[in-house]
Amino acid sequence: MSRAEDTRGSRNIGLEQRRHQREEFRTAVRALLMTPLMTPAHEEFPSVRRQADILRAWFSRETGWPLHIEQEGARLYKRPAELSATTRGLPDYDRRRYVLLCLACAALERSESQITLRLLGERLLQLAAEPVLTSLGFAFTLGTQHERRELVAVCRTLLEIGVLQRVVGDEEAFVQTRGEQADALYDVQRRTLAGLLAAVRGPSTWRPDDAPDTLEERLSALVDEHVADSDEGRRTALRHQLARRLLDDPVIYVETLDAEARAYFVNQRGAMAARLCEASALTAEHRAEGLALVDETCLLTDVAMPAEGTDAHATLLVAEYLASAIKRSDALDADANPHRIEFSEHEIVAFLRDAKIRYGRYWRKSAREAGAERELAGIAIERLEKLQLIVRGSEGIRPLPAIARFGLGEAEIRDTPDARRASIAEGMGPA
């Protein structure tokens, strides 16, 4: 081999290595965004370990989120830029269930390396009897099947996160038999448990007389970060806040920003979007009203759209309906503000009732029953709200500008053999 050929071969190997490192870095970034509390069992954890130094530096520079990577796991301490959002949180969790989750973590923190479901329930009973909780009207007895199911739901959340690992047992049997003849045994992963709270300051560090009073004040105090008293410090804080929203929220609307953040965002959003998209393999969608970083694979999201299934199809139909209505209104009245049009839930229910006539044969059987369109409408509205495509107010449902991307016009229906088999698998198609 000549020296020139050897040089070209070395150069190609170097280019291939850099390409692989860049792709692995992107994969690791995306994995941490979706799973900020990562155990070694995660398929991308080896990539995160290999890219640890670069990842720490990137998240610190772009978002201000600390990243800890150890042999036992990784923790990206994501702190939301917007605390007032009501669409965040674990699925099917209300305030009561969050209290139970916190109590379960407190019980596990004091437990041995293994614990049974029944013993965890008994310790929850002790913690739930604290005078502070009972004075607020909180009660937990495990005396009903509903309460046992709540405990199991919390345990399954901890299993998904990796705080618990099931050794043996059956949670459903515990629910049905009052825990008298069934139980489950878990290993407690203390390193994962220790990283569960992503607060800047732990809630137990306040003295009773200094603790914040309201929930909003407590949330703010938990994530309040020091900002250097200088122009550069304030600019850095603004950049971190906007980057967090771009990576963690579906879209940023200019009208939701205060004057200082808006000025910075308008001037810097192009450069910010380019940097964030380069690292996360997202696509920037610029609009006059704001900016969204879109994942064309629909994997870097908790709520994918479009997606498979009856609920997702109904959500897409409602989005198209609202976007088309805006277009029609805008065409009729050029002076109207199309983003202030509001719809009632009854209108959406009526639309899905009509859509059921055309598309019902592709939906699951229960969605074709009389009155099912009301449940479908509720699911669609909730999904669209989480994606920040609509906002619910006292006067109705108002579509937001980003919903215009779903105004695609009339759909073309193709009943392929694969689609037919998928419909049957979900319980769809003619009865």
Secondary structure, DSSP 8 states (H G I E B T S, - for coil): --HHHHHHHHHHHHHHHHHHHHHHHHHHHHHHHH-SEE-TTSTTHHHHHHTHHHHHHHHHHHT---EEEETTEEEE----S-S--SS-SSTT--HHHHHHHHHHHHHHHTS-SEEEHHHHHHHHHHHHT-HHHHHTT----S-SHHHHHHHHHHHHHHHHHTSEEEEEE-HHHHHHHTTSS--EEEEE-HHHHHT----SS-GGGS-TTTS-SSHHHHHHHHH-----SSHHHHHHHHHHHHHHHHHHSS-EEGGGS-HHHHHHHHHHHHHHHHHHHHHHT-EEEEETTEEEEE-TTS-SSSS-SS-SSHHHHHHHHHHHHHHHHHHHHHHH-TTS-GGG--B-HHHHHHHHHHHHHHHGGGSBGGGGSTTHHHHHHHHHHHHHHHTTSEEEETTEEEE-GGGGGG---S------HHHHHHHHHTTBS--
